[in-house]
Amino acid sequence: MAYPLESRLRPAHELGAASVSALGAALVLSSPWLFLVSPPWHLAFAGLLLGHAAWRGAAGLSNRLPSQAP
């Protein structure tokens, strides 16, 4: 980000999206019948949700950490 103060004051909305995706993956793995997903496909769907959670979580954490640029 161009403004270091903005990155410290801005709430990390990406972490909320990451937690919802991780919760969705846990629900799909625990009860695939609830989402009408057949057993071989529930692993792929949960993997996609976990990938999204990792992607958004990394984006949220990178905005919160101080940058190395002067």
VEXDREN-697957 format. One line per 4 residues: number of its first residue (from 1); their letters; for each residue x, y, z of N, C-alpha, C. Coordinates in Angstrom, 1 decimal, padded with zeros to 4 digits, always signed. Example, Ala and Ser with C-alpha at 12.3 -4.5 7.8 and 13.67 -1.06 7.14 Angstrom:
# residues 2
1> as> +013.2/-005.7/+007.8/+012.3/-004.5/+007.8/+013.2/-003.3/+007.8 | +012.8/-002.2/+007.1/+013.7/-001.1/+007.1/+012.9/+000.0/+007.9
//
This chain:
# residues 70
1> mayp> +000.8/-001.2/+000.0/+000.0/+000.0/+000.0/+000.9/+001.2/+000.0 | +000.4/+002.3/-000.5/+001.1/+003.5/-000.7/+001.2/+004.3/+000.7 | +000.1/+004.1/+001.5/+000.1/+004.9/+002.7/+000.2/+003.9/+003.9 | +001.3/+004.0/+004.7/+001.4/+003.0/+005.8/+000.4/+003.2/+006.9
5> lesr> +000.0/+004.4/+007.1/-001.0/+004.6/+008.2/-002.4/+004.0/+007.8 | -002.7/+004.1/+006.5/-004.0/+003.5/+006.1/-004.0/+002.0/+006.3 | -002.9/+001.4/+006.0/-002.9/-000.1/+006.2/-003.0/-000.5/+007.7 | -002.6/+000.4/+008.6/-002.7/+000.1/+010.0/-004.2/+000.4/+010.5
9> lrpa> -004.8/+001.4/+010.0/-006.1/+001.7/+010.4/-007.3/+001.0/+009.8 | -007.0/+000.5/+008.6/-008.1/-000.2/+007.8/-008.4/-001.5/+008.4 | -009.6/-001.9/+008.7/-009.9/-003.2/+009.2/-009.7/-004.3/+008.1 | -009.2/-005.4/+008.6/-008.9/-006.5/+007.7/-010.1/-007.3/+007.4
13> helg> -010.9/-006.9/+006.4/-012.1/-007.6/+006.0/-011.8/-008.9/+005.4 | -010.6/-009.1/+004.9/-010.2/-010.4/+004.2/-010.2/-011.5/+005.3 | -009.9/-011.2/+006.5/-009.9/-012.2/+007.5/-011.3/-012.8/+007.8 | -012.3/-011.9/+007.7/-013.6/-012.4/+007.9/-014.1/-013.3/+006.8
17> aasv> -013.7/-013.0/+005.5/-014.0/-013.8/+004.4/-013.3/-015.2/+004.5 | -012.0/-015.1/+005.0/-011.2/-016.3/+005.2/-011.9/-017.3/+006.2 | -012.3/-016.7/+007.3/-012.9/-017.5/+008.3/-014.3/-018.1/+007.9 | -015.0/-017.4/+007.1/-016.3/-018.0/+006.6/-016.0/-019.1/+005.6
21> salg> -015.0/-018.9/+004.8/-014.6/-020.0/+003.8/-014.1/-021.2/+004.6 | -013.3/-021.0/+005.6/-012.9/-022.2/+006.4/-014.0/-022.9/+007.1 | -015.0/-022.1/+007.7/-016.1/-022.7/+008.3/-017.0/-023.5/+007.3 | -017.1/-022.9/+006.1/-017.8/-023.6/+005.0/-017.2/-024.9/+004.7
25> aalv> -015.8/-024.9/+004.6/-015.1/-026.2/+004.3/-015.3/-027.2/+005.4 | -015.3/-026.8/+006.6/-015.6/-027.7/+007.7/-017.0/-028.3/+007.7 | -017.9/-027.4/+007.3/-019.3/-027.9/+007.2/-019.5/-028.9/+006.0 | -018.8/-028.6/+004.9/-018.9/-029.5/+003.8/-018.2/-030.9/+004.1
29> lssp> -017.1/-030.8/+004.8/-016.5/-032.1/+005.2/-017.3/-032.9/+006.2 | -017.9/-032.2/+007.1/-018.6/-032.9/+008.2/-020.0/-033.4/+007.7 | -020.7/-032.7/+006.8/-022.0/-033.1/+006.4/-022.2/-032.8/+004.9 | -021.7/-033.5/+004.0/-021.8/-033.2/+002.6/-023.3/-033.3/+002.1
33> wlfl> -024.1/-034.1/+002.8/-025.5/-034.3/+002.4/-026.3/-033.0/+002.6 | -025.8/-032.1/+003.5/-026.5/-030.9/+003.7/-026.4/-029.9/+002.5 | -025.3/-030.1/+001.7/-025.1/-029.2/+000.6/-025.4/-029.9/-000.7 | -026.0/-031.1/-000.6/-026.4/-032.0/-001.8/-025.2/-032.2/-002.7
37> vspp> -024.0/-032.6/-002.1/-022.8/-032.9/-002.8/-022.5/-034.4/-002.6 | -022.3/-035.1/-003.7/-022.0/-036.5/-003.6/-020.6/-036.7/-003.0 | -020.4/-037.8/-002.4/-019.1/-038.0/-001.6/-017.8/-037.8/-002.3 | -017.6/-038.2/-003.6/-016.3/-037.9/-004.1/-016.1/-036.4/-004.4
41> whla> -017.1/-035.6/-004.6/-017.0/-034.2/-004.9/-016.9/-033.3/-003.7 | -017.3/-033.8/-002.5/-017.2/-032.9/-001.3/-015.8/-032.6/-000.9 | -014.8/-033.5/-001.2/-013.4/-033.2/-000.9/-012.9/-032.1/-001.8 | -013.3/-032.1/-003.1/-012.9/-031.1/-004.0/-013.5/-029.7/-003.6
45> fagl> -014.7/-029.7/-003.3/-015.4/-028.5/-002.9/-014.8/-027.9/-001.6 | -014.5/-028.8/-000.6/-013.9/-028.3/+000.6/-012.5/-027.8/+000.3 | -011.8/-028.5/-000.6/-010.4/-028.0/-001.0/-010.5/-026.6/-001.6 | -011.4/-026.4/-002.5/-011.6/-025.1/-003.0/-011.9/-024.0/-002.0
49> llgh> -012.7/-024.3/-001.0/-013.0/-023.4/+000.0/-011.8/-023.1/+000.9 | -011.0/-024.2/+001.2/-009.8/-024.0/+002.0/-008.8/-023.2/+001.2 | -008.7/-023.4/-000.1/-007.8/-022.6/-000.9/-008.2/-021.1/-000.9 | -009.5/-020.9/-000.9/-010.0/-019.5/-000.9/-009.7/-018.9/+000.5
53> aawr> -009.8/-019.7/+001.5/-009.5/-019.2/+002.9/-008.1/-018.9/+003.1 | -007.2/-019.7/+002.5/-005.8/-019.4/+002.6/-005.4/-018.2/+001.8 | -006.0/-018.0/+000.6/-005.7/-016.9/-000.2/-006.2/-015.6/+000.4 | -007.4/-015.5/+000.9/-007.9/-014.3/+001.6/-007.2/-014.0/+002.9
57> gaag> -006.9/-015.1/+003.6/-006.2/-014.9/+004.9/-004.8/-014.4/+004.7 | -004.1/-014.8/+003.7/-002.8/-014.3/+003.4/-002.9/-012.8/+003.0 | -003.9/-012.5/+002.2/-004.1/-011.1/+001.8/-004.4/-010.2/+003.0 | -005.2/-010.7/+003.9/-005.6/-009.9/+005.1/-004.4/-009.8/+006.1
61> lsnr> -003.6/-010.8/+006.2/-002.4/-010.7/+007.1/-001.3/-009.8/+006.5 | -001.2/-009.8/+005.1/-000.1/-009.0/+004.5/-000.5/-007.5/+004.6 | -001.7/-007.2/+004.7/-002.1/-005.8/+004.9/-001.8/-005.3/+006.3 | -001.8/-006.2/+007.2/-001.7/-005.8/+008.6/-000.2/-005.7/+009.1
65> lpsq> +000.7/-006.4/+008.3/+002.1/-006.4/+008.7/+002.8/-005.2/+008.2 | +003.7/-004.7/+009.0/+004.5/-003.5/+008.5/+005.3/-003.8/+007.2 | +005.3/-002.9/+006.3/+006.1/-003.1/+005.1/+007.6/-002.9/+005.3 | +008.4/-003.5/+004.4/+009.8/-003.3/+004.5/+010.3/-002.1/+003.8
69> ap> +009.4/-001.5/+003.0/+009.9/-000.4/+002.2/+010.1/+000.9/+003.0 | +011.0/+001.7/+002.7/+011.3/+002.9/+003.5/+010.2/+004.0/+003.3
//
